[in-house]
Structure formats: structure tokens, C-alpha cells
Amino acid sequence: MNTNRLWETFHALTAIDSPSYKERQFCDAMKTRLAALDVEYYEDEVGQQIGGNSGNLYGYIPGSAGTDSPPVLFSAHMDTVEPSGGKNAVLQDNGIIVSEGDTILGADDVAGLAIILEAVTCIKEQGLPHRPIELLFPVAEEKYVLGSELAEYDRLHAKEAYTLDLTGEIGEAANAAPTVLSFTITIKGKAAHAGFAPSEGINAILIASKAVAQLPQGEPKQGLTFNIGTISGGEADNIVSEFCTISGEIRSLSHDKVLKYWEHVTSLFKKEAENAGASVEISHEIQITAYEIPLTAPVVRRFQEACADLDIPCNIHSTLGGSDNNNFTLHGISGLVMACSMHDVHSTREWSRLEELESCTQLVMKLMAPDDSI
């Protein structure tokens, strides 16, 4: 591979502002790079469906002559979290890549995209044998994988996928990910003057607080996490609060655990509202659905063998983070989520390492090779 080119690709792509729903410039840059590699590409209309300015980007590379291996899908998302405006990647003397400190770096998920681009460039430059390769670069992954949820799966023929979107050491991969249920609960009490007639009011904030106090945050049950993310309510300090709204999420590798705990949450809020003479409105949405790929699956075996060939320690495990791979599995695509040199993500402390980008590029090239090459 060309290390300087890999770094330059990473640096150039991280410099593009690409928050969720505003991936247009980034998508156009990826199109230019795919065209330069003579890769057939297509952009869908998901952007219009979700109120964004860009769709998901697909690419296809036919298998090399004489290769009868089935196609394989590689994916990394095009959007980032905030703060992202004006990102500038800085390569330090020790090989660590950081931002200037006031933005994220964008390694999530530019690391994955740069690696895939370098791997494709290498196999084309060197004329290396490879499987048919499908590419999918979704938008709005950071918004509960919305872009890949609406992707045109009839365009994909691969039944195995490697999604580059995981923190950890190169050689780590996740074969299981959680169900994530997000919710909003609104308590409706009764407004009254807080000084003249407080007893005539029904304080919605107090009711919500009583329910929340019975719901431990963090990991209330083994293998399940619960979090209240926002709370709002009230109109003024001298008015008994009539409304209080909370929102949050529940996660677990067990879909059934999530649903059962959701029943517990709703029953507590309903009980507290009823006891106080208030009403409650409850809504929820399953953002992503749990999956587990067996360790005996071919997609896992190929990853393990590729790591072994490169003398990279392999570690297959579960994760409580979601990714586009959650949606791939719903459409019959068996996949792993690979670590690709993104650390301290979703923070201005985010960093990557050039040596890890190189190592992961070699690993992806191995995974692109025909079945009999591993």
C-alpha cells in the first residue's frame, strides 16, 4: 500500500464537514474518488426521504477473471456527529492523528472509508485477484442508522458483509449488537399559582421525578442499560408545572429483555400519574434490532483466517453500540463490525493511528481476496 496516500485520503476526507443530513459535499467527494478508480457507483434518494441533502452511495467492482467466489460487501458511513465544522486532522510525530482540539476528528467513520478506498486502489493497481466487491456508504448512521434502514437492498447481492465502524484494536470485531428502544413520556398535570394556590395544582415534574427515582440509571439489570437522556417541563417559577417530558433509551443484546423492561418503565409512570390524578402520554420506537452472528459462520471464519495470515490477534465479541450492520442482518446479510482505528469517538479527544490504518487496510485486502487465497 501507499502510506502517504492513505494519510492524504484520511486528511482530505476528515476536512469535509459532513454532519448527519448534510453529507452532500462528502458524497460528491466519494463519487469523484470512485470514478477515478473506475468503480461503478449509484446514489439513492434516501436524502429526500429523511430531509437530508444526500443519499446512500453504492459501488460495485466485478470479481477478477477466473474468480467464482461470491460477492462481499464493505461498508462505512459518511456522516459524523458534532462538533465537526472546520475539522483538521493533525499527524503527530508518534503516528497518532488528532483534531486541533475544538472539533471531533471524524475518524468515525472516515477511518473506515479511507481504508476501503486504499484497499480498492491497491488491488486495482497491483492486479490482485479479488471477489466481486460491493460497497455501501450510508448517510445518517449517527441517527440510529436511518440511512441504511432505507437502503435499496435489491441492489445488493452479497450475503456477507464487513462494516468498518468499531472502536478497539485492529483484529477486533463484533458479531452481536443490541436492540435499542428510544422513548418519550409526557406527564400532564394541572397548572396553578405556586404561591396563592399550590394545592390546586398537580405538579408534573414531581410525578416524573417519583417514577425516575425508581428506575436506576446505567445497568439496572445484567445485560441491559437504561438511560434518561433529557427532561423538560414547566413554564415559570411561580407556576405549578403542568407538563413534564422525559426521553431516553433502553439497550440489550436480548430483544426480549428490552421489551420486558419497557413494560416495567411504562407501568411505573402510569402508576405515579394515576396516583396523582394526572395523565400520561407514552411513545417509543425500536431504533435498531439485536442480532448475533454465530462464531461458526463463514463471515467469521474468513475474518479469523485473514487475521491469522497477517499475524494480527483476533478478538470476536459483542458490542452495545449499534451500526449499519444491524440493518444488514435484517436483510439476510451476515456480517461483522470491524475495528478500524477510531478511538474516543463522539468527543473532541477522538484519535486514530496511522499504523493501525495501514494494518486494517492489509486486513481488508485479505478479506477482498478470493476464497482460496486465505
VEXDREN-2710 file (C-alpha; in Angstrom, 1 decimal):
% VEXDREN-2710
k/r/px/py/pz
1/MET/0.0/0.0/0.0
2/ASN/0.9/3.7/-0.2
3/THR/1.1/5.0/3.3
4/ASN/1.4/8.7/2.2
5/ARG/-1.7/8.3/0.0
6/LEU/-3.6/6.6/2.9
7/TRP/-2.8/9.6/5.1
8/GLU/-3.6/12.1/2.5
9/THR/-7.0/10.4/1.8
10/PHE/-7.8/10.4/5.5
11/HIS/-6.7/14.0/5.9
12/ALA/-8.7/15.2/2.9
13/LEU/-11.9/13.4/3.9
14/THR/-11.9/14.5/7.5
15/ALA/-11.6/18.1/6.3
16/ILE/-15.0/17.8/4.7
17/ASP/-17.9/18.9/7.0
18/SER/-20.4/16.0/6.9
19/PRO/-22.8/16.1/9.8
20/SER/-25.9/13.8/9.6
21/TYR/-28.4/15.0/6.9
22/LYS/-25.7/17.3/5.4
23/GLU/-23.4/14.8/3.6
24/ARG/-23.8/16.3/0.1
25/GLN/-20.2/17.5/-0.2
26/PHE/-18.8/14.4/1.2
27/CYS/-20.8/12.1/-1.0
28/ASP/-19.7/14.1/-4.1
29/ALA/-16.1/13.7/-3.0
30/MET/-16.5/10.0/-2.6
31/LYS/-18.1/9.8/-6.1
32/THR/-15.0/11.6/-7.5
33/ARG/-12.7/9.1/-5.9
34/LEU/-14.8/6.1/-7.0
35/ALA/-14.8/7.4/-10.6
36/ALA/-11.0/7.8/-10.5
37/LEU/-10.8/4.1/-9.6
38/ASP/-13.2/3.2/-12.4
39/VAL/-15.7/1.9/-9.8
40/GLU/-19.3/1.9/-10.9
41/TYR/-21.4/3.8/-8.4
42/TYR/-25.0/4.8/-7.7
43/GLU/-26.7/7.3/-5.3
44/ASP/-30.2/6.5/-4.0
45/GLU/-32.9/9.0/-3.0
46/VAL/-32.8/8.4/0.8
47/GLY/-31.8/12.0/1.3
48/GLN/-35.2/13.2/0.1
49/GLN/-37.0/10.7/2.3
50/ILE/-35.2/11.8/5.6
51/GLY/-34.9/15.5/4.9
52/GLY/-31.2/15.4/4.1
53/ASN/-29.2/16.6/1.1
54/SER/-27.5/13.3/0.1
55/GLY/-28.5/9.7/-0.4
56/ASN/-26.6/6.5/0.3
57/LEU/-23.8/5.8/-2.1
58/TYR/-23.3/2.3/-3.6
59/GLY/-20.3/0.9/-5.5
60/TYR/-19.6/-2.3/-7.4
61/ILE/-16.4/-3.9/-8.6
62/PRO/-16.7/-7.1/-10.6
63/GLY/-14.6/-10.1/-9.5
64/SER/-11.2/-10.7/-11.1
65/ALA/-11.0/-13.0/-14.1
66/GLY/-11.4/-16.7/-13.1
67/THR/-12.8/-15.9/-9.7
68/ASP/-16.0/-17.7/-8.8
69/SER/-16.2/-16.6/-5.2
70/PRO/-19.5/-14.9/-4.1
71/PRO/-19.6/-11.1/-3.6
72/VAL/-18.7/-9.5/-0.4
73/LEU/-20.0/-6.2/1.0
74/PHE/-17.8/-3.5/2.6
75/SER/-19.4/-0.5/4.4
76/ALA/-18.6/2.6/6.3
77/HIS/-20.9/5.6/6.9
78/MET/-20.4/9.1/5.5
79/ASP/-21.8/11.2/8.4
80/THR/-20.3/12.4/11.6
81/VAL/-21.5/13.8/14.9
82/GLU/-20.9/17.4/16.0
83/PRO/-18.9/19.5/16.7
84/SER/-17.5/18.9/13.2
85/GLY/-17.2/22.3/11.4
86/GLY/-13.7/23.1/10.3
87/LYS/-12.1/19.8/11.2
88/ASN/-8.4/19.5/10.6
89/ALA/-6.5/16.2/11.2
90/VAL/-3.0/16.6/12.6
91/LEU/-0.5/13.8/12.2
92/GLN/1.9/13.8/15.2
93/ASP/5.4/12.6/15.1
94/ASN/4.4/9.4/17.0
95/GLY/1.9/8.5/14.3
96/ILE/-1.2/9.5/16.3
97/ILE/-3.8/11.5/14.4
98/VAL/-5.9/14.0/16.3
99/SER/-8.0/17.1/15.7
100/GLU/-7.0/20.6/16.7
101/GLY/-9.0/20.0/19.9
102/ASP/-12.1/22.1/19.3
103/THR/-13.9/19.5/17.0
104/ILE/-14.2/15.8/16.6
105/LEU/-11.5/14.2/14.4
106/GLY/-14.0/12.4/12.2
107/ALA/-12.2/9.0/12.3
108/ASP/-15.7/7.7/12.9
109/ASP/-16.1/6.9/10.1
110/VAL/-13.5/8.4/7.8
111/ALA/-11.0/5.8/9.0
112/GLY/-13.2/3.1/7.6
113/LEU/-13.8/4.9/4.3
114/ALA/-10.1/5.7/3.8
115/ILE/-9.2/2.1/4.5
116/ILE/-11.7/0.8/2.0
117/LEU/-10.6/3.3/-0.7
118/GLU/-6.9/2.4/-0.2
119/ALA/-7.6/-1.3/-0.3
120/VAL/-9.6/-1.0/-3.6
121/THR/-6.8/1.2/-5.0
122/CYS/-4.2/-1.4/-4.1
123/ILE/-5.9/-4.4/-5.6
124/LYS/-6.6/-2.5/-8.8
125/GLU/-3.0/-1.1/-9.1
126/GLN/-1.4/-4.5/-8.4
127/GLY/-3.9/-6.5/-10.4
128/LEU/-4.6/-8.7/-7.4
129/PRO/-7.3/-11.4/-7.6
130/HIS/-10.4/-10.5/-5.7
131/ARG/-14.0/-11.4/-5.1
132/PRO/-16.8/-9.3/-6.6
133/ILE/-16.9/-6.3/-4.2
134/GLU/-20.0/-4.3/-3.3
135/LEU/-19.7/-1.0/-1.4
136/LEU/-22.3/0.8/0.6
137/PHE/-21.6/4.2/2.2
138/PRO/-24.7/5.2/4.1
139/VAL/-25.9/8.6/5.3
140/ALA/-27.4/9.3/8.7
141/GLU/-25.8/6.4/10.5
142/GLU/-25.4/8.5/13.6
143/LYS/-29.2/9.0/13.6
144/TYR/-29.9/5.4/14.7
145/VAL/-28.7/4.0/11.3
146/LEU/-31.5/5.7/9.4
147/GLY/-29.8/5.8/6.0
148/SER/-29.1/2.0/5.9
149/GLU/-32.6/1.3/7.2
150/LEU/-34.0/2.8/4.0
151/ALA/-31.3/1.5/1.6
152/GLU/-32.2/-0.3/-1.7
153/TYR/-31.3/-3.8/-0.7
154/ASP/-32.4/-5.2/-4.0
155/ARG/-29.2/-3.6/-5.4
156/LEU/-27.0/-5.8/-3.1
157/HIS/-26.3/-9.4/-3.8
158/ALA/-23.6/-10.1/-1.2
159/LYS/-24.6/-12.3/1.8
160/GLU/-21.5/-11.5/3.8
161/ALA/-20.5/-8.0/5.0
162/TYR/-17.7/-6.3/6.8
163/THR/-18.7/-2.9/8.3
164/LEU/-15.8/-0.8/9.4
165/ASP/-17.2/1.1/12.3
166/LEU/-15.9/-0.1/15.7
167/THR/-13.5/1.1/18.3
168/GLY/-10.8/-1.1/19.6
169/GLU/-7.6/-2.8/18.4
170/ILE/-7.2/-3.9/14.8
171/GLY/-8.4/-7.5/14.7
172/GLU/-11.3/-6.9/17.0
173/ALA/-14.8/-7.4/15.5
174/ALA/-18.3/-7.5/16.8
175/ASN/-20.6/-10.4/15.9
176/ALA/-23.5/-9.3/18.1
177/ALA/-25.2/-5.9/18.8
178/PRO/-28.2/-4.7/20.7
179/THR/-31.8/-3.7/20.3
180/VAL/-32.1/0.0/21.1
181/LEU/-35.5/1.3/22.1
182/SER/-35.9/5.1/22.4
183/PHE/-38.9/6.6/24.2
184/THR/-40.7/9.8/25.1
185/ILE/-43.0/10.1/28.1
186/THR/-45.1/13.2/28.9
187/ILE/-46.9/13.7/32.2
188/LYS/-49.8/16.1/32.1
189/GLY/-50.7/17.6/35.5
190/LYS/-52.6/20.8/36.3
191/ALA/-51.2/24.3/36.4
192/ALA/-51.9/26.6/39.4
193/HIS/-50.3/29.6/41.1
194/ALA/-47.3/28.3/43.1
195/GLY/-47.9/30.9/45.8
196/PHE/-51.6/31.5/46.0
197/ALA/-53.0/28.1/45.3
198/PRO/-50.3/25.4/45.1
199/SER/-52.6/22.7/46.4
200/GLU/-54.9/23.2/43.4
201/GLY/-52.1/22.2/41.1
202/ILE/-50.8/18.8/40.0
203/ASN/-47.0/19.1/39.5
204/ALA/-46.0/17.0/36.5
205/ILE/-42.3/17.4/37.3
206/LEU/-42.8/15.9/40.7
207/ILE/-44.7/12.9/39.3
208/ALA/-42.0/12.3/36.7
209/SER/-39.3/12.5/39.4
210/LYS/-41.0/9.9/41.5
211/ALA/-41.1/7.5/38.6
212/VAL/-37.5/8.2/37.6
213/ALA/-36.3/7.7/41.2
214/GLN/-37.5/4.1/40.9
215/LEU/-35.5/3.5/37.7
216/PRO/-31.8/3.1/38.3
217/GLN/-29.7/4.6/35.5
218/GLY/-26.8/2.7/33.9
219/GLU/-27.2/-1.1/34.1
220/PRO/-30.2/-1.8/36.3
221/LYS/-30.2/-5.4/35.1
222/GLN/-27.3/-7.6/33.9
223/GLY/-27.0/-7.3/30.2
224/LEU/-29.3/-4.2/29.9
225/THR/-28.7/-0.5/30.0
226/PHE/-31.3/2.3/30.8
227/ASN/-30.8/6.0/30.4
228/ILE/-32.9/9.1/30.8
229/GLY/-31.3/11.5/28.3
230/THR/-33.4/14.6/28.5
231/ILE/-36.1/16.1/30.8
232/SER/-38.0/19.3/30.3
233/GLY/-41.1/20.9/31.8
234/GLY/-42.7/23.9/33.4
235/GLU/-43.4/27.4/32.2
236/ALA/-42.3/29.7/35.1
237/ASP/-41.0/29.5/38.7
238/ASN/-44.4/30.7/40.1
239/ILE/-46.5/28.1/38.2
240/VAL/-47.1/24.5/39.3
241/SER/-45.7/22.6/36.3
242/GLU/-48.5/21.3/34.1
243/PHE/-46.3/19.3/31.7
244/CYS/-43.1/17.3/32.1
245/THR/-41.4/15.3/29.2
246/ILE/-38.6/12.9/29.6
247/SER/-36.8/10.9/26.9
248/GLY/-34.3/8.1/27.0
249/GLU/-33.3/4.7/25.7
250/ILE/-33.0/1.0/26.7
251/ARG/-30.4/-1.3/25.2
252/SER/-29.7/-5.0/25.4
253/LEU/-28.3/-7.8/23.3
254/SER/-31.6/-9.5/24.1
255/HIS/-34.6/-8.1/22.3
256/ASP/-37.0/-9.7/24.8
257/LYS/-35.2/-8.1/27.7
258/VAL/-35.6/-4.6/26.2
259/LEU/-39.4/-5.2/25.7
260/LYS/-39.9/-6.6/29.1
261/TYR/-38.1/-3.7/30.8
262/TRP/-40.0/-1.2/28.7
263/GLU/-43.2/-2.7/30.2
264/HIS/-41.8/-2.1/33.6
265/VAL/-40.9/1.6/32.8
266/THR/-44.4/2.3/31.4
267/SER/-46.2/0.7/34.3
268/LEU/-44.2/2.9/36.8
269/PHE/-45.1/6.1/35.0
270/LYS/-48.7/5.2/34.6
271/LYS/-48.9/4.3/38.3
272/GLU/-47.4/7.5/39.5
273/ALA/-49.6/9.6/37.2
274/GLU/-52.7/7.8/38.3
275/ASN/-51.9/8.2/42.0
276/ALA/-51.6/12.0/41.5
277/GLY/-54.6/12.4/39.3
278/ALA/-52.5/13.2/36.2
279/SER/-52.5/11.7/32.7
280/VAL/-49.6/10.3/30.7
281/GLU/-48.7/10.0/27.0
282/ILE/-46.1/7.4/26.1
283/SER/-44.4/6.7/22.8
284/HIS/-41.5/4.5/21.8
285/GLU/-39.6/3.3/18.8
286/ILE/-37.3/0.3/18.1
287/GLN/-34.4/2.1/16.6
288/ILE/-32.3/-1.0/15.9
289/THR/-32.8/-4.7/16.4
290/ALA/-30.4/-7.1/18.1
291/TYR/-28.6/-9.7/16.2
292/GLU/-25.9/-12.4/16.8
293/ILE/-23.8/-13.9/14.1
294/PRO/-22.7/-17.5/15.1
295/LEU/-18.9/-17.9/15.5
296/THR/-19.1/-20.8/13.1
297/ALA/-20.5/-18.5/10.3
298/PRO/-18.3/-18.3/7.1
299/VAL/-18.0/-14.5/7.5
300/VAL/-16.4/-15.0/10.9
301/ARG/-14.2/-17.8/9.8
302/ARG/-12.8/-15.7/6.9
303/PHE/-12.1/-12.8/9.3
304/GLN/-10.3/-15.2/11.7
305/GLU/-8.2/-16.7/8.9
306/ALA/-7.3/-13.3/7.4
307/CYS/-6.1/-12.1/10.9
308/ALA/-4.1/-15.3/11.3
309/ASP/-2.4/-14.9/7.9
310/LEU/-1.4/-11.3/8.9
311/ASP/-0.4/-12.3/12.4
312/ILE/-3.0/-10.0/13.8
313/PRO/-4.5/-11.0/17.2
314/CYS/-8.2/-11.8/16.6
315/ASN/-10.9/-11.0/19.1
316/ILE/-14.6/-11.6/18.3
317/HIS/-17.0/-10.1/20.8
318/SER/-20.4/-8.4/21.3
319/THR/-21.0/-4.7/21.5
320/LEU/-23.7/-2.5/22.9
321/GLY/-23.2/0.0/20.1
322/GLY/-25.4/-0.1/17.0
323/SER/-24.2/0.2/13.4
324/ASP/-25.4/-0.3/9.9
325/ASN/-24.7/-4.0/10.3
326/ASN/-27.9/-4.2/12.4
327/ASN/-29.9/-3.3/9.3
328/PHE/-27.8/-5.6/7.1
329/THR/-28.7/-8.6/9.2
330/LEU/-32.4/-7.8/8.9
331/HIS/-32.0/-8.2/5.1
332/GLY/-30.3/-11.6/5.3
333/ILE/-26.7/-10.3/5.1
334/SER/-24.4/-12.0/7.7
335/GLY/-21.7/-9.6/8.8
336/LEU/-19.1/-8.4/11.3
337/VAL/-18.3/-4.9/12.5
338/MET/-14.6/-4.3/12.3
339/ALA/-12.4/-2.1/14.4
340/CYS/-10.7/0.4/12.1
341/SER/-8.6/2.8/14.2
342/MET/-11.2/5.1/15.8
343/HIS/-10.8/5.9/19.5
344/ASP/-12.5/8.1/22.0
345/VAL/-15.2/8.7/19.4
346/HIS/-18.0/11.3/19.7
347/SER/-15.7/13.6/21.6
348/THR/-13.0/16.2/20.8
349/ARG/-10.5/13.8/22.2
350/GLU/-11.1/11.4/19.2
351/TRP/-7.9/10.0/17.7
352/SER/-6.6/7.5/15.2
353/ARG/-3.2/5.9/14.5
354/LEU/-1.6/5.7/11.0
355/GLU/0.0/2.3/11.7
356/GLU/-3.5/1.0/12.6
357/LEU/-4.9/2.4/9.4
358/GLU/-2.2/0.5/7.5
359/SER/-2.8/-2.7/9.3
360/CYS/-6.5/-2.6/8.7
361/THR/-6.0/-1.8/5.0
362/GLN/-4.0/-5.0/4.7
363/LEU/-6.7/-6.9/6.6
364/VAL/-9.4/-5.6/4.2
365/MET/-7.4/-6.5/1.2
366/LYS/-7.2/-10.1/2.6
367/LEU/-10.9/-10.1/3.0
368/MET/-11.4/-9.0/-0.6
369/ALA/-9.4/-11.9/-1.9
370/PRO/-11.0/-15.0/-3.4
371/ASP/-11.9/-17.8/-1.0
372/ASP/-8.9/-19.9/-1.9
373/SER/-6.5/-17.1/-1.2
374/ILE/-7.0/-17.1/2.6
END
